[in-house]
């Protein structure tokens, strides 16, 4: 579980990222979940664009995606969610 301060640090570092995954009108498909896991494994911090016409509301889709990928939801802004899954060793993020 991330603290508020840790989330703030991650949001600032994620602000420059471009969305690496897009969740479309079909909602949370297996392909979206698998691609999100792959991106989290390689980069730890991933920005996801959630289309407003998806099957779920944006905050609910973001929470569901975080749960299904085993990651932490850092925040949701508009139609964009930021997910974090730290590596066990050699994490690129030094959180307070």
C-alpha positions as MATLAB code, in Angstrom:
seq = 'XXXXXXXXXXXXXXXXXXXXXXXXXXXXXXXXXXXXXXXXXXXXXXXXXXXXXXXXXXXXXXXXXXXXXXXXXXXXXXXXXXXXXXXXXXXXXXXX';
ca = [
       0.000    0.000    0.000;
       1.396    3.360   -1.036;
       1.331    6.372    1.247;
       0.061    9.753    0.103;
       3.614   11.087   -0.118;
       4.723    8.135   -2.252;
       1.748    8.616   -4.577;
       2.618   12.297   -4.918;
       6.202   11.424   -5.922;
       4.989    8.849   -8.448;
       2.408   11.241   -9.928;
       5.130   13.847  -10.471;
       7.378   11.270  -12.161;
       4.488    9.938  -14.237;
       3.388   13.345  -15.487;
       5.881   13.245  -18.369;
       4.877    9.739  -19.489;
       2.725    9.129  -22.520;
      -0.058    6.546  -22.231;
       1.431    3.124  -22.973;
      -1.887    1.270  -22.894;
      -5.319    2.267  -24.158;
      -8.526    0.813  -22.806;
     -11.181    1.147  -25.504;
     -14.915    0.759  -25.818;
     -14.676   -3.021  -25.323;
     -13.516   -2.516  -21.728;
     -11.026   -4.704  -19.890;
     -10.125   -7.374  -22.386;
      -7.511  -10.048  -21.808;
      -5.255   -8.267  -24.299;
      -5.419   -4.984  -22.350;
      -4.667   -6.754  -19.070;
      -1.750   -8.685  -20.578;
      -0.257   -5.582  -22.224;
      -0.569   -3.646  -18.963;
       1.247   -6.422  -17.093;
       3.978   -6.447  -19.722;
       4.414   -2.665  -19.487;
       4.481   -2.808  -15.667;
       7.127   -5.540  -15.739;
       9.375   -3.466  -17.960;
       8.776    0.022  -16.606;
       7.102   -0.220  -13.159;
       5.077    2.981  -13.741;
       2.499    2.964  -16.542;
       0.019    5.534  -17.766;
      -3.222    4.087  -19.156;
      -5.693    5.995  -21.318;
      -9.277    4.955  -20.605;
     -11.775    5.831  -23.308;
     -14.865    7.545  -21.853;
     -17.142    5.194  -23.818;
     -15.670    2.049  -22.248;
     -18.020   -0.368  -20.528;
     -17.058    0.899  -17.045;
     -16.715    4.431  -15.658;
     -13.092    5.631  -15.692;
     -12.379    5.342  -11.923;
     -13.970    1.905  -11.705;
     -12.104    0.663  -14.792;
      -8.820    1.963  -13.332;
      -9.402    0.190   -9.996;
     -10.390   -3.023  -11.750;
      -7.319   -2.921  -14.002;
      -5.045   -2.346  -11.000;
      -6.616   -5.288   -9.160;
      -6.364   -7.621  -12.140;
      -2.719   -6.730  -12.827;
      -1.607   -6.814   -9.192;
      -0.523   -3.184   -9.262;
      -1.239   -0.063   -7.214;
      -3.486    2.669   -8.557;
      -1.511    5.887   -8.062;
      -4.194    8.198   -9.379;
      -6.837    8.990  -11.968;
      -6.959   12.307  -13.801;
      -9.634   12.749  -16.430;
      -9.465    9.658  -18.611;
      -5.939    8.710  -17.596;
      -4.873    6.322  -14.846;
      -1.395    5.858  -13.425;
      -0.450    2.364  -12.226;
       2.640    1.282  -10.286;
       4.121   -2.148   -9.652;
       7.600   -2.060   -8.097;
      10.239   -4.582   -9.057;
      11.393   -6.861   -6.268;
      15.037   -5.921   -6.899;
      16.662   -2.903   -8.505;
      13.637   -0.646   -8.622;
      14.142    2.563  -10.584;
      12.046    4.469   -8.054;
      13.405    5.545   -4.682;
      10.242    6.220   -2.714;
      10.227    8.006    0.649;
];
